[in-house]
Amino acid sequence: MTDNKKLSEEKCSSSLLIAEDSGNTDVDVSAPKNVAEIQEIKSSVDNDLSEKTTQFSDAEEEIHNTLYKEF
């Protein structure tokens, strides 16, 4: 067994034990298992956040322009 796989399995086991101790039995067993998957998810989240931030800024600017429009 590779060190990464063994470490991943140990982390999953630890997560399950912590979840059981806290009374949380809804553990996501489909959690990413390696760094590449985590980086891909992070990149996707970062892109989504960037897009939402841009949309918010655009909306904020539109509201500002509407409220302070000179007549």
KACOR-V800750 format. One record per helix or strand. SS is the DSSP state (alpha for helix, beta for strand). FROM is the first residue (numbers start at 1). TO is the last residue. Records with the same first field share a line. If there is no record, write none. Layout:
SS=FROM-TO / FROM-TO
This chain:
alpha=3-22 / 35-67
